[in-house]
Amino acid sequence: MGGSGFSPPPPAAGQPPDVLCERGGDARPICFEVELPETLVRRSTVNRLRTLALTGTEARVVLVGASSAHERQIAEARRLLRRAGLPLEVAAIAPDEETITGADW
């Protein structure tokens, strides 16, 4: 949201949330950042993830790509995030193939 080159989401985007997660007051909120592997390197994406981490939100990255490339994409995303100082959990999905990789969290 708010990235250059992309139109803004509709006013009701995310309302109500796609997934309602009841949590106690002591639990940190979780945000799932869904990205194509090639967009994870955008400065705006990294800055958004860093902001989430600074506000106490537990950010997790979910990549969208072909299942045959999941392992490589996850490893590369973890490497890029570590270099940016963001050791976040990463998983990958292939919606057309109904496949999720690395989502043991």
Order of alpha helices (4+ residues) and beta strands (2+ residues): beta-alpha-beta-alpha-beta-beta
